[in-house]
Amino acid sequence: MLMTTLDTEYKILNTKYLFLALLFLLAFGERVLFDFGANMELVTTALILSSFYVGRKTSFWLIFFIMLGSDLLIGNTNIFIFTWSGFLIPSLLAHKFSGRRNPISRTVNGLLAGISTVGFFFVWTNFGVWLLGSMYPKTLQGLILSYINALPFLRMQAISTLVFIPFGFLLTELAIALDKKWQLEKRLNSFSRFKIKAIN
């Protein structure tokens, strides 16, 4: 059974929106303010975390607004439809990797989903470069050349995925654990006060 949304799973509706806002700010900020370098990005991490913990529809809209907002500021090329869909299509599918498992298994599944997303993005966007651009001849050799020349970008995107996704899962699971502990303590405190009043 797939993980439900954060507010259903942990009864923390406000935390869900804080979580989404943080993912948006990090991924949007990396694209606009503090670029880590060519294809070192946080959009894939935001995609995977939101898909696993919040659900595919919310993930889709989160990624859509990250791409829309950042591209309005930094611009894009005529292959933007490939760039956007290179993230949006995986945002609708990544949740299939999730499930009710322990944090380690969830992180491994997140990495698998992340690497799959990177692979799809590489194949799809470079097909767009070949199809719509003028850099390569419209031949099979030109298509293959577009993939060969893009391999350094694939390497950097894969590295960022392998680094940021586990870190993102670690922080998210830690935040959930702390919140659940706080909620439990709150309930215990309420129960203790009720018990004291009942005794008196």
C-alpha positions as CSV (number, residue, x, y, z in Angstrom):
1,M,0.0,0.0,0.0
2,L,1.3,3.4,-1.0
3,M,2.2,6.0,1.7
4,T,-0.7,8.4,2.3
5,T,-0.2,12.1,2.5
6,L,1.7,13.6,5.4
7,D,-1.4,15.1,6.9
8,T,-3.2,11.7,6.9
9,E,-0.2,9.7,7.9
10,Y,1.0,11.9,10.7
11,K,-1.9,14.2,11.4
12,I,0.2,17.3,10.8
13,L,-1.5,19.3,8.1
14,N,0.5,22.5,8.8
15,T,3.8,20.5,8.5
16,K,2.8,19.3,5.1
17,Y,2.6,22.9,3.8
18,L,5.9,23.8,5.5
19,F,7.5,20.8,3.9
20,L,6.3,21.8,0.5
21,A,7.3,25.4,0.9
22,L,10.8,24.3,2.0
23,L,11.1,22.0,-1.0
24,F,10.0,24.8,-3.3
25,L,12.4,27.4,-1.8
26,L,15.4,25.0,-2.0
27,A,14.8,23.8,-5.6
28,F,13.7,27.2,-6.9
29,G,16.5,28.9,-5.0
30,E,19.1,26.6,-6.5
31,R,17.9,27.3,-10.0
32,V,17.7,31.1,-9.5
33,L,20.0,32.2,-6.6
34,F,22.7,29.7,-5.7
35,D,23.3,27.6,-8.7
36,F,25.5,24.6,-7.8
37,G,26.7,24.2,-11.4
38,A,25.7,22.6,-14.7
39,N,23.0,20.0,-13.9
40,M,23.7,20.0,-10.2
41,E,20.1,20.5,-9.1
42,L,17.5,20.0,-6.4
43,V,14.4,19.6,-8.6
44,T,14.8,15.9,-8.7
45,T,15.2,15.7,-4.9
46,A,12.1,17.9,-4.4
47,L,10.2,15.7,-6.9
48,I,11.1,12.4,-5.1
49,L,10.5,13.7,-1.6
50,S,7.1,15.3,-2.5
51,S,6.0,12.2,-4.4
52,F,6.9,9.8,-1.5
53,Y,5.5,11.9,1.3
54,V,2.7,14.1,-0.1
55,G,1.5,12.3,-3.3
56,R,1.8,12.6,-7.0
57,K,-0.8,15.3,-7.7
58,T,0.8,17.7,-5.2
59,S,4.3,16.7,-6.5
60,F,3.2,17.5,-10.0
61,W,2.0,21.0,-9.1
62,L,5.1,21.6,-6.9
63,I,7.4,20.8,-9.8
64,F,5.3,22.8,-12.3
65,F,5.5,25.9,-10.2
66,I,9.2,25.4,-9.5
67,M,9.9,25.3,-13.2
68,L,7.5,28.0,-14.1
69,G,8.7,30.4,-11.5
70,S,12.4,29.8,-12.1
71,D,12.1,29.9,-15.9
72,L,10.3,33.2,-15.7
73,L,13.4,34.6,-14.0
74,I,16.2,32.8,-15.7
75,G,14.6,32.0,-19.1
76,N,14.7,28.8,-21.1
77,T,15.1,27.7,-24.7
78,N,12.6,26.3,-27.3
79,I,13.1,22.9,-25.7
80,F,11.4,24.0,-22.4
81,I,8.5,21.6,-23.1
82,F,11.0,18.8,-22.9
83,T,12.7,20.2,-19.9
84,W,9.5,20.7,-18.0
85,S,8.0,17.3,-19.0
86,G,11.3,15.7,-18.2
87,F,10.5,16.4,-14.6
88,L,6.7,16.5,-14.6
89,I,6.2,13.0,-16.1
90,P,8.4,11.4,-13.4
91,S,6.5,13.4,-10.8
92,L,3.4,11.4,-11.7
93,L,5.2,8.0,-11.6
94,A,7.8,8.3,-8.8
95,H,5.2,7.4,-6.1
96,K,5.1,3.9,-7.4
97,F,8.5,3.3,-5.8
98,S,7.2,4.4,-2.4
99,G,5.5,2.2,0.2
100,R,5.1,1.6,3.9
101,R,8.6,0.5,4.6
102,N,11.3,1.4,7.1
103,P,13.3,4.6,6.4
104,I,16.3,2.8,4.9
105,S,14.2,0.9,2.4
106,R,12.3,4.1,1.6
107,T,15.6,5.9,1.0
108,V,16.9,3.1,-1.3
109,N,13.6,3.2,-3.2
110,G,13.9,7.0,-3.4
111,L,17.4,6.7,-4.9
112,L,16.1,4.2,-7.5
113,A,13.2,6.6,-8.4
114,G,15.7,9.5,-8.5
115,I,18.1,7.7,-10.8
116,S,15.2,6.6,-13.0
117,T,14.1,10.2,-13.2
118,V,17.6,11.4,-14.2
119,G,17.8,8.7,-16.8
120,F,14.4,9.7,-18.3
121,F,15.3,13.4,-18.2
122,F,18.6,12.7,-20.0
123,V,17.0,10.6,-22.8
124,W,14.0,12.9,-23.2
125,T,15.6,16.3,-23.1
126,N,18.5,15.4,-25.4
127,F,16.0,14.0,-27.8
128,G,14.4,17.5,-27.6
129,V,17.7,19.2,-28.3
130,W,18.2,17.0,-31.4
131,L,14.7,17.4,-32.6
132,L,14.2,21.1,-32.1
133,G,17.7,22.5,-32.1
134,S,20.2,23.2,-34.9
135,M,23.3,21.7,-33.2
136,Y,23.0,18.2,-34.6
137,P,21.9,16.8,-38.0
138,K,18.5,15.2,-38.1
139,T,20.0,11.7,-38.5
140,L,20.5,8.8,-36.2
141,Q,24.2,9.7,-36.0
142,G,23.2,13.2,-34.9
143,L,20.9,11.9,-32.2
144,I,23.6,9.6,-30.9
145,L,26.1,12.5,-30.9
146,S,23.7,14.6,-28.9
147,Y,23.6,11.9,-26.2
148,I,27.4,11.5,-26.2
149,N,28.0,15.2,-25.8
150,A,25.5,15.4,-22.9
151,L,27.2,12.7,-20.9
152,P,29.1,15.2,-18.6
153,F,25.7,16.8,-17.7
154,L,24.3,13.3,-17.0
155,R,27.2,12.6,-14.6
156,M,26.7,15.8,-12.7
157,Q,22.9,15.3,-12.4
158,A,23.4,11.7,-11.2
159,I,25.9,12.9,-8.6
160,S,23.6,15.5,-7.3
161,T,20.8,12.9,-7.1
162,L,23.0,10.4,-5.2
163,V,24.0,13.1,-2.7
164,F,20.9,15.1,-2.2
165,I,18.2,12.5,-2.1
166,P,19.6,10.4,0.8
167,F,20.3,13.7,2.7
168,G,16.7,14.8,2.0
169,F,15.2,11.5,3.3
170,L,17.4,11.7,6.4
171,L,16.2,15.1,7.3
172,T,12.6,14.3,6.5
173,E,12.5,11.1,8.5
174,L,14.2,12.9,11.4
175,A,11.6,15.7,11.3
176,I,8.8,13.2,11.2
177,A,10.3,11.3,14.1
178,L,10.7,14.4,16.2
179,D,7.2,15.6,15.4
180,K,5.7,12.2,16.3
181,K,7.6,12.2,19.5
182,W,6.4,15.7,20.3
183,Q,2.8,14.7,19.5
184,L,3.1,11.7,21.8
185,E,4.5,13.8,24.6
186,K,1.7,16.3,24.2
187,R,-0.9,13.5,24.4
188,L,0.8,12.1,27.5
189,N,0.9,15.5,29.2
190,S,-2.8,16.0,28.4
191,F,-3.6,12.5,29.8
192,S,-1.6,13.2,32.9
193,R,-3.4,16.5,33.6
194,F,-6.7,14.7,33.0
195,K,-5.7,11.9,35.4
196,I,-4.6,14.4,38.1
197,K,-7.9,16.3,37.9
198,A,-9.8,13.0,38.1
199,I,-8.0,12.0,41.2
200,N,-8.5,15.3,42.9
